[in-house]
């Protein structure tokens, strides 16, 4: 009986001792909310310096797995370690066993969660794709979601921001993804942001907003240059080293035109074409990892300024007062700046756009003059030129008393069909008669017997003739192209010459003295002023020369002088002399 009791007590003591031994390890689990758990346990001193084994099992798994096995140093009783396994939202049970369960902990469970968001992913560049015109976003892939793994990032989430409103518009899968082509045209009111998404579905901090930088272009016509301007590029890329200007003309491939400093926001270049499409974008090149961001593409259509659809000297007429009268036709349905008139390539007149009237007079000496006009735009460039024109200049030669020969220089300018010869009689040109029309080819003379004047000498002491160069085309720039000067034909053998009998050089109505008659280009003229002692004080050989009452630059005294004239015309010599009173 005593023996049985003793055995029972021993068994009870052993059971109690075993129970105490296996429950002497205190285990504490702490969820760090980053997918990992901190394990801390304390052992009694007699469990030191032996092998410790930490075991775990997931959820309701019945199998224990070894997490770590180690032999602590002597005298150590408190231990802390981290389960490097990563869990998003999982219940895990742990226990610690020492030396074949000499010491052991109770099974302890904990819900391990990862609530820690990934780090911020900065956008490296927001660029415009030059092929599609869409936005292209770039960033550096993020692998720092956990300290030991490189696959904790499952993708990236893209956001649009308008004002203060931020909206996710796409999620990209794959932790190594580093770019995305946004199928949208650039909009300066929209910014873009990005955030990494880890394997537990946590969304990281959003990046700073980025927006595309914009480029605009204008055409500077006078310099034939294109100026491009762009907005601040720091909103698209950081650490800008320089800018590049890329150009496409007439749908050609974009090529780099020039490089400018990173402090500028405008540049200009000379266009290779005068019309057609020109596209320009600006590339901001970063000093970091050769990154770049393209601006929006600026498109400009070059178009040559419209030029006058017609521009000509329609008519060149020599008037009675010795001027060329030009009838200039120029298209005013398009705007230009200046009309310039040239005589023998020397500018003689300029008219602004609003000053053009038809016709207008240009004071030119009657001679062999080539006339043309040019139209200039606001830049001073000539955009239209008329033909060069030489008006018809007419001369006359008597053949005999009943036959007249007219000759003239050929009209130079546009094509003419014929010349028309006219005779004018009577006062105030009341009788104008078309005598003949001649083909324009090689026709510069006309001779005929004109006896009609023999019966009219008493009524009309002279006839006059002129020639017209005529085109048969009725357009703005055709019809009568030139009308010559008039040649006067006198019916008397002598040419009528009037010699004034006095003049007043010191401010009178006639400060100059000359013979008065209708000159012809073939005239041979000599005239003299002689003083009372027979000394010649003035001599001239042309009608244009005149006496001003001086001799060798010194004023002559008032008194009576003699004017003597000798005129040879068509082989007939006319002499005339008169006393002239010089008034002082």
Residue pairs with C-beta under 8 A, 6 or more apart in sequence:
21 102
21 103
22 101
22 103
22 104
23 104
23 105
23 106
24 43
24 44
24 47
24 103
25 41
25 42
25 43
25 44
25 47
25 96
25 98
25 103
25 104
25 105
26 41
26 42
26 105
27 39
27 40
27 41
27 94
27 95
27 96
27 105
27 106
27 108
28 39
28 40
28 41
28 108
29 37
29 38
29 39
29 40
29 94
29 108
29 109
29 110
30 37
30 38
30 40
30 110
31 37
31 110
31 111
31 112
31 113
32 38
32 82
33 113
33 114
33 115
33 116
34 114
34 115
34 116
34 146
35 86
35 87
35 88
35 112
35 113
35 114
35 116
35 146
35 200
36 82
36 83
36 84
36 85
36 86
36 87
36 112
37 82
37 83
37 87
37 92
37 94
37 110
37 112
38 80
38 81
38 82
39 54
39 67
39 80
39 81
39 82
39 83
39 94
40 78
40 79
40 80
41 78
41 79
41 96
41 105
42 77
42 78
42 79
43 52
43 72
43 77
43 79
43 96
43 98
43 103
44 77
44 103
45 75
45 77
46 103
47 98
47 99
47 102
47 103
48 72
48 73
48 74
48 75
48 76
48 77
49 71
49 72
49 73
49 74
50 71
50 98
50 99
50 102
51 69
51 70
51 71
51 98
51 99
52 69
52 70
52 71
52 72
52 79
52 96
52 97
52 98
53 66
53 68
53 69
53 96
53 97
53 98
54 66
54 67
54 68
54 69
54 81
54 94
54 95
54 96
55 64
55 65
55 66
55 67
55 94
55 95
55 96
55 97
56 64
56 65
56 67
56 83
56 92
56 93
56 94
57 63
57 64
57 65
57 92
57 93
58 90
58 91
58 92
58 93
59 90
59 91
59 92
64 95
67 83
67 94
68 81
72 79
83 92
83 94
83 112
84 148
86 114
86 146
86 149
86 152
86 199
87 112
87 113
87 114
88 113
88 114
88 199
88 200
88 201
89 111
89 112
89 113
89 114
89 200
90 111
90 112
91 109
91 110
91 111
91 112
92 109
92 110
92 112
93 107
93 108
93 109
94 107
94 108
94 109
94 110
95 104
95 105
95 106
95 107
95 108
96 103
96 104
96 105
97 103
97 104
97 105
98 104
114 198
114 200
114 202
115 202
116 202
117 198
117 202
117 203
117 204
117 205
118 142
118 144
118 145
118 152
118 153
118 195
118 196
118 197
118 198
118 202
118 203
118 204
118 205
119 142
119 144
119 145
119 196
119 204
119 205
120 195
120 196
120 204
120 205
120 206
120 207
121 139
121 140
121 142
121 156
121 194
121 195
121 196
121 204
121 207
122 139
122 140
122 207
122 208
123 137
123 138
123 139
123 192
123 193
123 194
123 207
123 208
123 210
124 138
124 139
124 140
124 237
124 238
124 286
124 288
124 289
124 291
125 137
125 138
125 236
125 237
125 286
125 291
125 292
125 293
126 135
126 136
126 137
126 138
126 192
126 210
126 211
126 212
126 236
126 237
126 293
127 135
127 136
127 137
127 138
127 212
127 236
127 237
127 292
127 293
127 294
128 134
128 135
128 136
128 186
128 212
128 281
128 294
128 295
128 296
128 297
129 135
129 136
129 181
129 294
130 246
130 254
130 281
130 294
130 297
132 181
133 185
133 186
133 297
134 181
134 182
134 183
134 184
134 185
135 181
135 182
135 184
135 185
135 186
135 192
135 212
136 179
136 180
136 181
136 182
136 294
137 158
137 179
137 180
137 182
137 192
137 194
137 210
138 178
138 179
138 291
139 156
139 178
139 179
139 194
139 207
140 178
141 153
141 175
141 176
141 177
141 178
142 153
142 175
142 196
142 204
143 150
143 151
143 152
143 153
143 175
145 152
145 153
145 196
145 198
145 199
146 152
150 175
151 175
151 199
152 175
152 198
152 199
153 175
153 196
153 197
153 198
153 199
154 173
154 174
154 175
154 197
154 198
154 199
154 201
155 171
155 172
155 173
155 174
155 175
155 177
155 196
155 197
156 171
156 172
156 177
156 194
156 195
156 196
156 197
157 168
157 170
157 171
157 172
157 194
157 195
157 196
157 197
157 203
158 168
158 169
158 170
158 171
158 172
158 180
158 182
158 192
158 193
158 194
159 166
159 167
159 168
159 169
159 192
159 193
159 194
159 195
159 206
160 166
160 167
160 169
160 190
160 191
160 192
160 193
161 167
161 190
161 191
161 192
161 193
161 209
162 189
162 190
162 191
166 193
166 206
170 180
171 197
172 180
182 192
184 190
186 212
186 214
186 296
188 211
188 212
188 214
188 231
190 211
191 209
191 210
191 211
192 209
192 210
192 211
193 206
193 207
193 208
193 209
193 210
194 206
194 207
195 203
195 204
195 205
195 206
195 207
196 203
196 204
197 203
197 204
198 204
210 235
210 236
211 235
211 236
212 236
212 293
212 295
212 296
213 230
213 231
213 232
213 233
213 235
213 236
213 282
213 284
213 293
213 295
213 296
214 230
214 231
214 295
214 296
215 228
215 229
215 230
215 231
215 280
215 281
215 282
215 295
215 296
215 297
215 298
216 228
216 229
216 230
216 298
217 226
217 227
217 228
217 229
217 278
217 280
217 298
217 299
217 300
218 226
218 227
218 229
218 300
219 225
219 226
219 227
219 271
219 300
219 302
220 226
220 227
220 268
221 305
221 378
221 379
222 378
222 379
222 380
222 381
223 268
223 270
224 270
224 271
224 274
225 268
225 269
225 270
225 271
226 247
226 268
226 269
226 270
226 271
226 278
226 280
226 300
227 266
227 267
227 268
228 245
228 266
228 267
228 268
228 269
228 280
228 282
228 298
229 265
229 266
230 243
230 265
230 266
230 282
230 295
231 265
231 295
232 265
233 240
233 243
233 282
233 284
233 293
233 295
234 240
236 284
236 293
236 295
237 284
237 286
237 291
237 292
237 293
238 286
238 288
239 286
239 287
239 288
240 262
240 284
240 285
240 286
240 287
241 262
241 285
241 286
241 287
242 259
242 260
242 261
242 262
242 285
243 259
243 260
243 261
243 262
243 264
243 267
243 282
243 283
243 284
243 285
244 256
244 258
244 259
244 260
244 282
244 283
244 285
245 256
245 257
245 258
245 259
245 260
245 267
245 269
245 280
245 282
245 283
246 254
246 255
246 256
246 257
246 280
246 281
246 282
246 283
246 294
247 254
247 255
247 257
247 269
247 278
247 279
247 280
248 254
248 255
248 278
248 279
248 280
249 271
249 272
249 273
249 276
249 277
249 278
249 279
250 273
250 276
250 277
251 277
254 279
254 281
257 269
258 267
258 269
260 267
262 284
271 278
271 302
273 302
274 302
274 304
275 302
275 303
275 304
276 301
276 302
277 299
277 300
277 301
277 302
278 299
278 300
278 301
278 302
279 297
279 298
279 299
279 300
280 297
280 298
280 299
280 300
281 294
281 295
281 296
281 297
281 298
282 294
282 295
283 292
283 293
283 294
283 295
284 292
284 293
284 294
284 295
285 291
285 292
286 292
286 293
305 334
305 377
305 383
306 334
307 334
307 336
307 375
307 383
307 384
308 330
308 331
308 332
308 334
308 336
308 375
308 383
308 384
309 331
309 333
309 334
310 329
310 330
310 331
310 475
310 476
310 477
311 329
311 330
311 331
311 373
311 375
311 384
311 385
311 386
311 477
312 328
312 329
312 330
312 386
312 387
312 414
312 476
312 477
313 326
313 327
313 328
313 329
313 371
313 372
313 373
313 386
313 387
313 389
313 413
314 327
314 328
314 329
314 476
314 477
314 478
314 479
314 480
314 481
315 325
315 326
315 327
315 359
315 479
315 480
315 481
315 482
315 483
316 324
316 325
316 326
316 327
316 371
316 389
316 391
316 392
316 413
316 481
316 482
316 483
317 324
317 325
317 327
317 359
317 391
317 482
317 483
318 324
318 325
318 366
318 391
318 393
318 483
318 484
318 485
318 486
319 325
319 361
320 486
322 365
322 366
323 361
323 362
323 363
323 364
324 361
324 362
324 364
324 366
324 369
324 371
324 391
325 359
325 360
325 361
325 362
326 341
326 359
326 360
326 361
326 362
326 371
326 373
327 358
327 359
328 339
328 341
328 356
328 358
328 359
328 360
328 373
328 386
329 358
329 476
329 477
330 339
330 356
330 373
330 375
330 384
332 353
332 356
335 353
336 353
336 375
336 376
336 377
336 383
336 384
337 352
337 353
337 376
337 377
337 378
337 380
338 350
338 351
338 352
338 353
338 375
338 376
339 350
339 351
339 352
339 353
339 356
339 373
339 374
339 375
339 376
340 347
340 349
340 350
340 373
340 374
340 375
340 376
341 347
341 348
341 349
341 350
341 351
341 362
341 371
341 372
341 373
342 348
342 371
342 372
342 373
342 374
343 362
343 364
343 369
343 370
343 371
344 369
344 370
345 370
348 362
348 364
349 362
351 360
362 371
364 371
366 393
366 485
367 393
368 390
368 393
368 409
369 390
369 391
370 388
370 389
370 390
370 412
371 388
371 389
371 390
371 391
372 385
372 386
372 387
372 388
372 389
373 385
373 386
374 382
374 384
374 385
374 386
375 382
375 383
375 384
375 385
376 382
376 383
377 383
387 413
387 414
388 412
388 413
389 411
389 412
389 413
389 481
389 482
390 409
390 411
390 412
390 413
391 411
391 482
391 483
391 484
392 408
392 409
392 410
392 411
392 419
392 467
392 468
392 469
392 482
392 483
392 484
393 408
393 409
393 484
393 485
394 406
394 407
394 408
394 465
394 466
394 467
394 484
394 485
394 486
394 487
395 406
395 407
395 408
395 487
395 520
395 521
395 522
396 404
396 405
396 406
396 407
396 465
396 487
396 489
396 520
397 405
397 407
397 522
397 570
398 404
398 405
398 489
398 570
398 571
399 405
399 447
402 449
402 450
402 451
402 454
403 447
403 448
403 449
403 450
404 447
404 448
404 450
404 465
404 489
405 445
405 446
405 447
406 421
406 445
406 446
406 447
406 465
406 467
406 487
407 444
407 445
407 446
408 419
408 444
408 445
408 467
408 484
409 444
410 444
411 419
411 440
411 469
411 481
411 482
413 481
413 482
414 471
414 477
414 478
414 481
415 440
415 471
416 440
416 469
416 470
416 471
416 481
417 439
417 440
417 470
417 471
417 472
418 437
418 438
418 439
418 440
418 443
418 470
418 472
419 437
419 438
419 440
419 443
419 467
419 468
419 469
419 470
420 434
420 436
420 437
420 438
420 467
420 468
420 470
421 434
421 435
421 436
421 437
421 438
421 446
421 465
421 466
421 467
422 432
422 433
422 434
422 435
422 465
422 466
422 467
422 468
423 432
423 433
423 435
423 450
423 463
423 464
423 465
424 431
424 432
424 433
424 463
424 464
424 465
424 466
424 486
425 431
425 433
425 456
425 460
425 463
425 464
426 460
435 446
435 448
435 450
435 465
436 446
436 448
437 470
438 446
440 469
450 463
453 460
453 463
453 489
453 491
457 491
461 490
461 491
461 492
461 496
462 488
462 489
462 490
462 491
463 488
463 489
463 491
464 486
464 487
464 488
464 489
465 486
465 487
465 489
466 483
466 484
466 485
466 486
466 487
467 483
467 484
468 480
468 482
468 483
468 484
469 480
469 481
469 482
469 483
470 479
470 480
470 481
471 478
471 479
471 480
471 481
472 478
473 479
487 520
488 518
488 520
490 496
493 572
494 572
494 574
495 517
495 567
495 569
495 572
495 574
496 517
497 515
497 516
497 517
497 565
497 567
497 574
497 576
498 515
498 516
498 517
499 515
499 516
499 563
499 565
499 576
499 577
499 578
499 580
500 510
500 513
500 516
500 580
501 578
501 579
501 580
501 581
502 580
502 581
502 582
502 583
503 510
503 511
503 512
503 513
503 549
503 580
503 582
503 583
504 510
504 511
504 583
505 511
505 512
505 513
505 548
505 549
505 555
505 582
506 583
506 584
508 583
511 548
512 546
512 547
512 548
513 529
513 546
513 547
513 548
513 549
513 563
513 580
514 527
514 540
514 543
514 545
514 546
514 547
515 525
515 527
515 543
515 563
515 565
515 576
517 543
517 567
519 525
519 543
520 569
522 569
522 570
523 543
523 567
523 568
523 569
524 567
524 568
524 569
525 540
525 541
525 542
525 543
525 565
525 566
525 567
525 568
526 539
526 540
526 541
526 565
526 566
526 567
527 539
527 540
527 563
527 564
527 565
527 566
528 536
528 538
528 539
528 540
528 563
528 564
529 536
529 537
529 538
529 539
529 547
529 561
529 562
529 563
529 580
530 536
530 537
530 561
530 562
530 563
530 564
531 537
531 556
531 559
531 561
531 562
532 559
532 560
532 561
537 551
537 556
537 561
538 547
538 551
540 546
540 547
549 555
549 556
549 582
550 556
555 584
556 582
557 582
557 584
558 581
558 582
558 583
558 584
559 581
559 582
560 579
560 580
560 581
560 582
561 579
561 580
561 581
561 582
562 577
562 578
562 579
562 580
563 577
563 578
563 579
563 580
564 575
564 576
564 577
565 574
565 575
565 576
565 577
566 573
566 574
566 575
567 573
567 574
567 575
567 576
568 574
